[in-house]
């Protein structure tokens, strides 16, 4: 028997130590409707689109910023070689005012503009030989690794300025700067270091402008791709829904056909084999009464007893196959017949039907009977119970059936993982069609409760 609903304490909570899991709402699993599937696809697509957009924006801005830094390096090389180097004489290194004035004019006219906000020229000892901030001229500071590398190799280097360095004491602390180093030479061949400072906000703005140029195309293409997938998702959802409906319809037809076949087999057995055996038993009984004490009568009596027992067994089997008294005598009588087989094996039984059968639809009555039948079959085959009880009561707007035993119980798990319980799966599908719920609660050594709750109609 497979686990799906548990005994509850007086407070309504599951009894301690017992576990609960629901039977599937459909034999084929939860039905996925077209709107649900399309909505699920749309939400998933939007999440993926947002994630791709975030990654694209981040990557684009990073690439744009790197490209803008590359542009700053190229701009530094250009202005250093075209505007600064032609006016950079040895007199600048010597501090000649005329040479400094000529260099300053060239820098202020052609170099310091836009995002380029500061210029310094260093000698190899770390002395600032020129700056557009005249207060720095003549100051000496230790050259950093980037500056020494650019001076030694001639390869331009860019990095974020550390505004805490003494050389940057005159800069605004709130304005982040990008510094670029470029090596130059005086006419005598003396190497010096040209340093240009760019406003980092201007650099990032250039990078942002760069990625904004192509980001809309990427995001637009992704959005268009997502929209193009929606009709495909709708088509697949409709096809899946039609398939599910067809399968459930076929399953319902199979249940109806099985029910009709059960009725036919039960009628044939009752009107044929059972009646024949009953006649044999009656004839044998007449023989034993007529020739009582004669030779061989004991064997005849034993044969008559065995035939009568076979007739009773067949009639019990007929009740299992199709209860003839379900509609004639009512649900309580049909369930009593089912319990009688357990009572004959020594199991204590109890039955309470507190709902008048005429107040229920035929489909509901059949479902109640089938659930009771399947629950008792599992009790007989698996539970090893001393007591079993069935209750059918009206609770609010619903009719609730409970099949409770004190047997060995089970460790509830997913129903499909346990073999031999197609009956419960089929009943779960039938319950779902009627808007009912079928559950089971159980735990090893604590018995099992099968609970059906169906709207009263």
VEXDREN-2710 file (C-alpha; in Angstrom, 1 decimal):
% VEXDREN-2710
k/r/px/py/pz
1/UNK/0.0/0.0/0.0
2/UNK/1.3/3.4/-0.8
3/UNK/1.3/6.5/1.4
4/UNK/-0.7/9.5/0.8
5/UNK/-2.7/10.8/3.9
6/UNK/-2.2/10.5/7.7
7/UNK/-4.3/10.2/10.8
8/UNK/-4.8/13.5/12.4
9/UNK/-4.7/14.6/16.1
10/UNK/-7.7/16.3/17.7
11/UNK/-6.3/19.7/16.8
12/UNK/-6.4/18.8/13.1
13/UNK/-2.6/18.4/12.7
14/UNK/-1.1/15.2/11.5
15/UNK/-0.4/12.7/14.3
16/UNK/3.1/12.8/15.6
17/UNK/5.5/10.7/13.6
18/UNK/3.3/10.3/10.6
19/UNK/4.0/11.7/7.2
20/UNK/1.7/13.0/4.4
21/UNK/1.9/13.2/0.7
22/UNK/-0.8/13.8/-1.9
23/UNK/-1.8/11.3/-4.5
24/UNK/-1.4/12.8/-8.0
25/UNK/-4.4/14.9/-9.1
26/UNK/-4.4/13.1/-12.4
27/UNK/-3.4/9.7/-13.6
28/UNK/-1.1/11.5/-16.0
29/UNK/0.1/14.1/-13.6
30/UNK/-1.0/17.8/-13.2
31/UNK/-2.7/19.0/-16.3
32/UNK/-0.8/21.9/-18.0
33/UNK/-3.2/24.3/-19.5
34/UNK/-2.3/26.5/-22.5
35/UNK/-2.4/29.8/-20.5
36/UNK/-0.3/28.3/-17.7
37/UNK/2.4/27.0/-20.1
38/UNK/2.5/30.2/-22.1
39/UNK/2.7/32.2/-18.9
40/UNK/5.5/30.0/-17.6
41/UNK/7.3/30.3/-20.9
42/UNK/6.9/34.1/-20.9
43/UNK/8.1/34.5/-17.3
44/UNK/11.1/32.3/-18.0
45/UNK/11.8/34.2/-21.2
46/UNK/11.6/37.5/-19.4
47/UNK/14.0/36.3/-16.6
48/UNK/16.4/35.0/-19.2
49/UNK/16.1/38.3/-21.2
50/UNK/16.8/40.4/-18.1
51/UNK/19.8/38.2/-17.2
52/UNK/21.2/38.4/-20.7
53/UNK/20.5/42.2/-20.7
54/UNK/22.3/42.7/-17.4
55/UNK/25.3/40.6/-18.6
56/UNK/25.3/42.5/-22.0
57/UNK/25.1/45.9/-20.3
58/UNK/28.0/45.0/-17.9
59/UNK/30.1/43.5/-20.7
60/UNK/29.3/46.3/-23.1
61/UNK/30.2/49.0/-20.5
62/UNK/33.4/47.2/-19.6
63/UNK/34.4/46.9/-23.2
64/UNK/33.3/50.5/-23.9
65/UNK/35.4/51.7/-20.9
66/UNK/38.4/49.8/-22.0
67/UNK/38.0/51.2/-25.5
68/UNK/37.7/54.7/-24.1
69/UNK/40.9/54.2/-22.0
70/UNK/42.6/53.0/-25.2
71/UNK/41.3/56.2/-26.9
72/UNK/42.8/58.2/-24.0
73/UNK/46.2/56.5/-24.5
74/UNK/46.1/57.3/-28.2
75/UNK/45.1/60.9/-27.6
76/UNK/48.0/61.3/-25.1
77/UNK/50.5/59.9/-27.7
78/UNK/49.1/62.2/-30.3
79/UNK/49.1/65.5/-28.3
80/UNK/52.5/64.6/-26.7
81/UNK/54.2/64.0/-30.1
82/UNK/52.4/66.7/-32.1
83/UNK/51.8/69.5/-29.6
84/UNK/54.2/69.1/-26.7
85/UNK/57.4/67.4/-28.1
86/UNK/58.1/70.1/-30.8
87/UNK/58.3/72.8/-28.1
88/UNK/60.1/70.6/-25.5
89/UNK/63.7/71.9/-25.4
90/UNK/66.6/71.3/-23.2
91/UNK/65.9/74.7/-21.8
92/UNK/62.7/73.3/-20.2
93/UNK/64.9/70.8/-18.3
94/UNK/67.1/73.7/-17.2
95/UNK/64.1/75.8/-16.0
96/UNK/64.6/78.5/-18.7
97/UNK/61.5/80.8/-18.4
98/UNK/61.3/81.4/-22.2
99/UNK/61.4/77.7/-22.9
100/UNK/58.8/77.0/-20.2
101/UNK/56.6/79.8/-21.5
102/UNK/56.7/78.5/-25.1
103/UNK/55.8/75.0/-23.9
104/UNK/53.1/76.3/-21.6
105/UNK/51.5/78.2/-24.5
106/UNK/51.5/75.1/-26.7
107/UNK/50.0/72.9/-23.9
108/UNK/47.2/75.4/-23.0
109/UNK/46.4/76.0/-26.6
110/UNK/46.4/72.5/-28.0
111/UNK/46.5/70.0/-25.2
112/UNK/44.5/70.9/-22.1
113/UNK/40.9/70.7/-23.4
114/UNK/37.9/68.5/-23.0
115/UNK/38.4/65.6/-20.6
116/UNK/42.2/66.2/-20.6
117/UNK/42.6/68.4/-17.5
118/UNK/46.2/68.2/-16.3
119/UNK/49.7/67.8/-17.8
120/UNK/53.0/67.1/-16.1
121/UNK/56.5/66.4/-17.6
122/UNK/59.0/64.6/-15.4
123/UNK/62.7/63.9/-15.7
124/UNK/64.2/60.6/-14.8
125/UNK/65.0/61.7/-11.3
126/UNK/61.3/62.3/-10.4
127/UNK/61.4/66.1/-10.7
128/UNK/58.5/67.8/-12.3
129/UNK/60.1/70.0/-15.0
130/UNK/56.8/71.4/-16.3
131/UNK/53.1/71.4/-15.4
132/UNK/50.2/73.5/-16.4
133/UNK/49.8/73.9/-12.6
134/UNK/52.9/76.1/-12.1
135/UNK/53.0/75.5/-8.4
136/UNK/54.2/71.9/-9.0
137/UNK/57.2/72.9/-11.2
138/UNK/60.4/71.9/-9.5
139/UNK/58.8/69.5/-7.0
140/UNK/60.4/66.1/-6.7
141/UNK/58.5/62.9/-6.0
142/UNK/59.3/59.2/-6.3
143/UNK/58.2/57.7/-9.6
144/UNK/55.7/54.9/-9.4
145/UNK/56.1/51.5/-11.1
146/UNK/53.9/52.5/-14.1
147/UNK/55.9/55.7/-14.6
148/UNK/59.3/53.9/-14.5
149/UNK/58.0/51.2/-16.9
150/UNK/56.7/53.8/-19.4
151/UNK/60.0/55.7/-19.2
152/UNK/62.1/52.6/-19.6
153/UNK/60.2/50.9/-22.4
154/UNK/58.5/53.7/-24.2
155/UNK/55.2/51.9/-24.0
156/UNK/52.3/54.1/-22.9
157/UNK/50.7/53.1/-19.6
158/UNK/47.3/54.1/-18.1
159/UNK/46.0/53.8/-14.6
160/UNK/43.5/55.4/-12.1
161/UNK/45.2/58.2/-10.2
162/UNK/45.7/57.9/-6.5
163/UNK/44.6/61.3/-5.3
164/UNK/46.2/60.6/-2.0
165/UNK/49.7/60.8/-3.5
166/UNK/51.6/64.0/-2.6
167/UNK/52.0/64.9/-6.3
168/UNK/48.2/65.1/-6.6
169/UNK/47.7/67.3/-3.5
170/UNK/46.4/70.2/-5.7
171/UNK/43.7/68.1/-7.4
172/UNK/40.1/67.9/-6.4
173/UNK/39.6/64.8/-4.2
174/UNK/36.1/64.3/-5.4
175/UNK/37.1/64.1/-9.1
176/UNK/38.5/60.7/-10.2
177/UNK/41.3/61.0/-12.7
178/UNK/42.9/58.6/-15.3
179/UNK/46.6/59.2/-15.7
180/UNK/48.5/58.2/-18.9
181/UNK/52.3/58.1/-19.2
182/UNK/54.1/58.6/-22.5
183/UNK/57.9/58.9/-23.0
184/UNK/59.3/61.9/-25.0
185/UNK/62.8/63.1/-25.8
186/UNK/64.4/66.5/-25.8
187/UNK/66.4/67.6/-28.9
188/UNK/69.5/66.3/-27.2
189/UNK/68.0/62.9/-26.7
190/UNK/67.2/63.1/-23.0
191/UNK/64.2/61.0/-22.1
192/UNK/61.4/62.6/-20.2
193/UNK/58.0/61.4/-19.0
194/UNK/54.9/63.1/-20.4
195/UNK/51.9/62.6/-18.0
196/UNK/48.3/63.5/-19.0
197/UNK/45.4/63.5/-16.6
198/UNK/41.9/62.8/-17.9
199/UNK/38.6/63.2/-16.1
200/UNK/37.5/59.6/-15.5
201/UNK/33.9/60.6/-15.7
202/UNK/34.6/61.8/-19.2
203/UNK/36.3/58.5/-20.0
204/UNK/33.4/56.4/-18.7
205/UNK/30.9/58.7/-20.5
206/UNK/32.8/57.9/-23.7
207/UNK/32.6/54.2/-22.9
208/UNK/28.9/54.5/-22.1
209/UNK/28.3/56.3/-25.4
210/UNK/30.1/53.5/-27.2
211/UNK/28.1/50.6/-25.7
212/UNK/24.8/52.6/-26.1
213/UNK/25.5/52.6/-29.8
214/UNK/25.2/48.8/-30.2
215/UNK/23.4/47.7/-26.9
216/UNK/19.9/48.5/-28.3
217/UNK/20.5/46.3/-31.3
218/UNK/21.5/43.3/-29.0
219/UNK/18.7/43.8/-26.6
220/UNK/16.2/44.4/-29.5
221/UNK/17.4/41.2/-31.2
222/UNK/16.9/39.2/-27.9
223/UNK/13.5/40.7/-27.4
224/UNK/12.5/39.9/-30.9
225/UNK/13.8/36.3/-30.5
226/UNK/11.7/35.9/-27.3
227/UNK/8.6/37.2/-29.1
228/UNK/9.1/34.9/-32.0
229/UNK/9.2/32.0/-29.6
230/UNK/5.8/32.8/-28.1
231/UNK/3.7/31.4/-31.0
232/UNK/5.8/28.2/-30.9
233/UNK/5.1/27.9/-27.1
234/UNK/1.4/28.5/-27.7
235/UNK/1.3/25.8/-30.4
236/UNK/3.2/23.3/-28.2
237/UNK/1.0/24.1/-25.2
238/UNK/-2.2/23.6/-27.2
239/UNK/-0.9/20.4/-28.6
240/UNK/0.1/19.2/-25.1
241/UNK/-3.3/20.2/-23.7
242/UNK/-5.1/18.3/-26.5
243/UNK/-3.0/15.3/-25.9
244/UNK/-3.7/15.3/-22.2
245/UNK/-7.5/15.8/-22.8
246/UNK/-7.5/12.9/-25.3
247/UNK/-5.6/10.6/-22.9
248/UNK/-7.9/11.4/-20.0
249/UNK/-10.9/10.9/-22.3
250/UNK/-9.5/7.5/-23.4
251/UNK/-8.8/6.7/-19.7
252/UNK/-12.4/7.6/-18.7
253/UNK/-13.7/5.5/-21.6
254/UNK/-11.5/2.6/-20.4
255/UNK/-12.8/2.9/-16.9
256/UNK/-16.4/2.9/-18.2
257/UNK/-15.7/-0.1/-20.4
258/UNK/-14.1/-1.9/-17.5
259/UNK/-17.1/-1.1/-15.4
260/UNK/-19.4/-2.5/-18.0
261/UNK/-17.3/-5.6/-18.4
262/UNK/-17.3/-6.1/-14.7
263/UNK/-21.0/-5.9/-14.7
264/UNK/-21.3/-8.4/-17.5
265/UNK/-18.8/-10.9/-16.0
266/UNK/-20.6/-10.6/-12.6
267/UNK/-24.0/-11.2/-14.2
268/UNK/-22.7/-14.2/-16.2
269/UNK/-21.1/-15.8/-13.2
270/UNK/-24.1/-15.2/-11.0
271/UNK/-26.6/-16.5/-13.5
272/UNK/-24.3/-19.4/-14.7
273/UNK/-21.6/-20.9/-12.6
274/UNK/-22.9/-19.8/-9.2
275/UNK/-26.4/-21.1/-9.9
276/UNK/-25.0/-24.4/-11.2
277/UNK/-22.9/-24.9/-8.2
278/UNK/-25.8/-23.9/-5.9
279/UNK/-27.8/-26.6/-7.7
280/UNK/-25.0/-29.1/-7.2
281/UNK/-24.8/-28.3/-3.5
282/UNK/-28.6/-28.6/-3.1
283/UNK/-28.6/-32.0/-4.9
284/UNK/-25.8/-33.3/-2.7
285/UNK/-27.5/-32.1/0.4
286/UNK/-30.7/-33.9/-0.7
287/UNK/-28.7/-37.1/-1.3
288/UNK/-27.2/-37.0/2.2
289/UNK/-30.5/-36.4/3.8
290/UNK/-32.2/-39.2/1.9
291/UNK/-29.4/-41.8/2.4
292/UNK/-28.2/-40.6/5.8
293/UNK/-25.9/-43.2/7.4
294/UNK/-25.4/-45.0/4.1
295/UNK/-21.9/-45.9/2.8
296/UNK/-20.0/-43.0/1.4
297/UNK/-22.3/-40.4/2.7
298/UNK/-19.6/-38.7/4.7
299/UNK/-17.6/-38.0/1.5
300/UNK/-20.8/-36.7/-0.1
301/UNK/-21.5/-34.4/2.8
302/UNK/-17.9/-33.1/2.7
303/UNK/-18.2/-32.5/-1.1
304/UNK/-21.5/-30.7/-0.5
305/UNK/-19.8/-28.5/2.2
306/UNK/-16.9/-27.7/-0.2
307/UNK/-19.4/-26.7/-3.0
308/UNK/-21.3/-24.5/-0.6
309/UNK/-18.0/-22.8/0.5
310/UNK/-17.1/-22.3/-3.2
311/UNK/-20.5/-20.7/-3.8
312/UNK/-20.0/-18.3/-0.9
313/UNK/-16.5/-17.5/-2.2
314/UNK/-17.8/-16.8/-5.7
315/UNK/-20.5/-14.6/-4.3
316/UNK/-17.9/-12.6/-2.3
317/UNK/-15.9/-12.3/-5.5
318/UNK/-18.9/-11.1/-7.4
319/UNK/-19.3/-8.3/-4.8
320/UNK/-15.6/-7.4/-5.5
321/UNK/-16.1/-7.4/-9.2
322/UNK/-19.4/-5.5/-9.2
323/UNK/-21.6/-4.9/-6.2
324/UNK/-25.2/-5.7/-7.2
325/UNK/-26.5/-4.0/-4.0
326/UNK/-24.7/-0.7/-4.5
327/UNK/-27.8/1.0/-5.9
328/UNK/-30.4/-1.4/-4.8
329/UNK/-29.6/-1.5/-1.1
330/UNK/-27.2/1.5/-0.8
331/UNK/-23.6/2.3/-0.1
332/UNK/-23.6/1.1/3.5
333/UNK/-24.7/-2.4/2.5
334/UNK/-22.1/-2.6/-0.3
335/UNK/-19.3/-1.5/2.1
336/UNK/-20.6/-4.0/4.7
337/UNK/-20.1/-6.8/2.2
338/UNK/-16.6/-5.6/1.6
339/UNK/-15.9/-5.5/5.3
340/UNK/-17.4/-9.0/5.8
341/UNK/-14.4/-10.6/4.0
342/UNK/-12.0/-8.9/6.5
343/UNK/-14.2/-9.9/9.4
344/UNK/-14.2/-13.5/8.3
345/UNK/-10.3/-13.4/8.6
346/UNK/-10.6/-12.2/12.2
347/UNK/-10.1/-8.4/11.6
348/UNK/-12.3/-6.2/13.8
349/UNK/-14.3/-3.9/11.5
350/UNK/-16.4/-0.8/12.0
351/UNK/-18.6/1.1/9.5
352/UNK/-20.5/4.4/9.8
353/UNK/-22.3/6.0/6.8
354/UNK/-23.8/9.3/7.9
355/UNK/-24.8/10.5/4.5
356/UNK/-28.0/9.4/2.8
357/UNK/-27.2/7.8/-0.6
358/UNK/-30.1/9.4/-2.4
359/UNK/-28.5/12.8/-1.6
360/UNK/-25.4/11.9/-3.7
361/UNK/-24.8/11.7/-7.4
362/UNK/-24.2/8.3/-9.0
363/UNK/-20.6/9.3/-9.8
364/UNK/-19.9/10.2/-6.2
365/UNK/-21.4/7.0/-4.9
366/UNK/-19.3/4.9/-7.3
367/UNK/-16.2/6.9/-6.3
368/UNK/-16.9/6.4/-2.6
369/UNK/-17.4/2.6/-3.1
370/UNK/-14.2/2.3/-5.3
371/UNK/-12.1/4.1/-2.7
372/UNK/-13.4/1.9/0.1
373/UNK/-12.9/-1.2/-2.0
374/UNK/-9.3/-0.2/-2.9
375/UNK/-8.5/0.8/0.7
376/UNK/-9.8/-2.5/2.1
377/UNK/-8.0/-4.5/-0.6
378/UNK/-4.7/-2.8/0.5
379/UNK/-5.5/-3.5/4.1
380/UNK/-6.1/-7.1/3.4
381/UNK/-2.9/-7.5/1.3
382/UNK/-0.4/-5.3/3.1
383/UNK/-1.5/-3.9/6.4
384/UNK/-1.7/-7.0/8.7
385/UNK/-4.2/-4.9/10.7
386/UNK/-6.2/-5.9/13.8
387/UNK/-8.8/-3.2/13.3
388/UNK/-10.2/-1.3/10.3
389/UNK/-12.9/1.3/10.2
390/UNK/-14.7/3.2/7.4
391/UNK/-16.6/6.4/8.0
392/UNK/-18.5/8.5/5.5
393/UNK/-19.7/11.9/6.9
394/UNK/-20.7/15.3/5.6
395/UNK/-18.2/17.9/6.6
396/UNK/-19.4/21.4/5.5
397/UNK/-20.0/21.3/1.7
398/UNK/-18.1/18.1/1.2
399/UNK/-18.5/14.4/1.8
400/UNK/-15.5/12.8/3.5
401/UNK/-14.6/9.1/3.5
402/UNK/-11.9/7.7/5.8
403/UNK/-10.5/4.2/5.6
404/UNK/-8.4/3.8/8.8
405/UNK/-6.4/0.8/9.9
406/UNK/-4.0/0.1/12.8
407/UNK/-1.6/-2.0/10.6
408/UNK/2.1/-1.8/10.0
409/UNK/1.9/1.4/8.1
410/UNK/4.2/2.6/5.3
411/UNK/6.9/5.2/4.7
412/UNK/5.0/7.5/2.2
413/UNK/6.9/8.2/-1.0
414/UNK/6.0/9.2/-4.5
415/UNK/3.3/6.8/-5.6
416/UNK/4.8/6.0/-9.1
417/UNK/7.9/4.6/-7.4
418/UNK/6.0/1.8/-5.8
419/UNK/4.7/-1.1/-7.9
420/UNK/1.3/-2.7/-7.7
421/UNK/-0.8/0.4/-6.9
422/UNK/-2.4/1.3/-10.2
423/UNK/-5.7/1.2/-8.5
424/UNK/-4.9/4.2/-6.3
425/UNK/-3.5/6.1/-9.2
426/UNK/-6.7/5.5/-11.3
427/UNK/-8.8/6.5/-8.3
428/UNK/-6.8/9.7/-8.0
429/UNK/-7.6/10.5/-11.6
430/UNK/-11.3/9.8/-11.1
431/UNK/-11.3/11.9/-8.0
432/UNK/-9.7/14.8/-9.9
433/UNK/-12.4/14.6/-12.6
434/UNK/-15.1/15.1/-9.8
435/UNK/-13.1/17.9/-8.2
436/UNK/-12.3/15.6/-5.2
437/UNK/-9.0/15.1/-3.4
438/UNK/-7.6/11.7/-2.4
439/UNK/-4.8/11.6/0.2
440/UNK/-3.1/9.1/2.5
441/UNK/-1.2/9.6/5.7
442/UNK/0.9/6.9/7.2
443/UNK/4.2/6.0/9.0
444/UNK/5.8/2.7/9.7
445/UNK/4.1/1.0/12.7
446/UNK/1.4/3.7/13.0
447/UNK/-1.3/2.5/10.7
448/UNK/-2.7/4.2/7.6
449/UNK/-5.6/6.5/6.7
450/UNK/-7.0/6.8/3.2
451/UNK/-9.0/10.0/3.0
452/UNK/-11.4/11.1/0.2
453/UNK/-13.0/14.5/0.2
454/UNK/-15.5/15.1/-2.6
455/UNK/-17.8/18.1/-3.0
456/UNK/-21.4/17.1/-2.3
457/UNK/-23.7/17.3/-5.3
END
